[in-house]
Amino acid sequence: MSRCGVWRSTRESKTNHNSYAGEISLAPCRGFASCRGSLGRVIPFFVSGSAPVRTRPLIETRLSVNLERVAKAGNIGIVTMLFGAALLGYFVSFYFHFLTVALLLLNLVNFYWRRVQKTHSLLANFGFLAQGRYLMESIGPEFRQYWFSSDTEEKPFSRLERSEVYRKAKGIDSSAAFGSQQSFDRSEIKLRHSFFPAPHDTIEPFRVTFGEERGVDTAFTITRPILISAMSFGALGQNAVRAFARGARKAEIPMNTGEGGYPKYHLMEGADLIFQMGTAKFGVRHEDGRLDEQKLAELAAKPEIKMVEIKLSQGAKPGKGGLLPSEKITAEIAELRGVPMGRDVVSPPYHAECTDPASTAAFIRRVQEIAGLPVGIKFCLGRDAELRALVSEMKRQNVFPDWMTVDGGEGGTGAAPKSFMDSIGLPLFSALPLVLDVLEEEGVKDRVKLLASGKLVNAGRQITAMSMGASACYTARGFMLALGCIQALQCNQNTCPVGITTHHGHLQNGLDVEAKSERVKNYVLGLHHDHIEMMSALGKTSATQLDRKNLYLPASGS
Ligand SMILES: Cc1cc2nc3c(=O)[nH]c(=O)nc-3n(C[C@H](O)[C@H](O)[C@H](O)COP(=O)(O)O)c2cc1C
């Protein structure tokens, strides 16, 4: 067998082969002795016997940029140019002195970066050219999003998922061609259709009533299986809140206020509201963070407030309270929440009143009595044993929330520690069946409704959640996308480029409340259309017929 070799660059040789520039790396080749050079050119040489005979390529074709040298040249260059400009200014034209001043400033800043500051090693080693790297890094996400990421790979929502929502929100055809771009690798949950689809006109109108189990006379009925999930004024700017609320009114769905306190902008639009009480109880708190019963009673008496949701935890940051970064705290938000300006507002990880199952059940009863409305709880599931303990305590005290919202660990947020978003809390489709099991095994499924949230932005995931026991679905980011969210991932910085999660007037100007409220409505109508189509395909005439038998769950193989 003959052998062949290629010239390798110093770096390649050192790192890969423990040899040095100029040495020949040997790799077995069959028959004709030629190999591909590092630029893709074929560099032939012939070898016989065991001693390799090497032929040098006639022309060295490797081009490479030595950034260290370029930076050195740049740093010397700007000093040279400074003197050049000064001379030109002196001898040729006074106007060159403008250039001299600019170069002088650049040199001073460069000197600071290289010799004074100690924070950035790159700047210290390479000077002003290192800024090029920072610049490219800062616009990397945009380039990846626009050009380089495929339609299915972006997170948390791929371009395909986003465009489906955009198209629905604009009221244009969201059908696709040629075939699904999802991977079919037996890890996906699928809906099982029927040989005998239900005719559309046999599908019953959707209707779910909260509070009917307790027989409260303020029981509230929803007529679409979709609700706008909690997003506070604070996380959202006022235009976004108003567009959501107006859109919710037009689409005849309720909107959750989020934990941001007094729902000033929500109330302006006359939508049906679910007032959310977070762990800091903004809007209904005493100074020490405990519940102010009078404030809650006053709020609950408003005709727009239809239900109250006690947030125990949230999928994006379970075990941690809400976080509103100081950048986003305006004087108005500080007033509505009752917090100081200039500091991050961190809510406690749990309600002061809820320290164990017994006190939690008692607190739910208290809120139900004060509000006189249907009252639910929201949580992300951690330990199902703890949920079981809570449910048995509810049985013991004979107090049940009117619904439980199960928020998946994949849920969104205005701001949260990345480690919490990535690592804590069960994903929705793992949690929902566990919660349903607990309720069924404890024999209380008929006492509590389930709502679900966690990337339920399309009808497929929504029907899946409903087949796992949810009576209806919340989505937050689905509605943000409907409003035009481009997934810039800046919700925590007050710089949202489309004006949704910002309080800057100039950025909110682009968000026209009336136009965007139409998008919210269109999105809901688009989903409604898909729900009917999918129910029909599943052979179901009512959402109450959806159950786990509709699902193919690959993990269980059933
Ligand atoms: C900008 C933003 C703000 C949010 N604010 C709240 C909040 O105030 N209270 C809460 O319980 N959940 C909040 N959430 C979580 C959502 O209500 C929802 O549970 C979660 O995002 C999952 O739904 P999604 O995947 O459809 O977005 C927020 C989410 C986002 C994106």
The ligand as an ORCA input file, in Angstrom:
! r2SCAN-3c Opt
* xyz 0 1
  C     -43.521     39.237     29.078
  C     -44.127     38.212     29.989
  C     -44.637     38.591     31.217
  C     -45.197     37.645     32.061
  N     -45.728     38.025     33.264
  C     -46.321     37.115     34.058
  C     -46.970     37.502     35.256
  O     -47.054     38.681     35.600
  N     -47.525     36.528     36.021
  C     -47.509     35.202     35.648
  O     -48.054     34.366     36.353
  N     -46.927     34.818     34.504
  C     -46.341     35.737     33.699
  N     -45.793     35.339     32.518
  C     -45.881     33.912     32.130
  C     -47.088     33.661     31.226
  O     -48.273     34.078     31.811
  C     -47.232     32.188     30.848
  O     -47.528     31.455     32.000
  C     -46.006     31.597     30.202
  O     -45.341     32.498     29.383
  C     -46.374     30.362     29.379
  O     -47.187     30.727     28.302
  P     -46.584     30.936     26.819
  O     -45.623     29.821     26.602
  O     -47.784     30.862     25.925
  O     -45.921     32.239     26.793
  C     -45.230     36.275     31.667
  C     -44.704     35.901     30.430
  C     -44.170     36.850     29.594
  C     -43.635     36.411     28.256
*
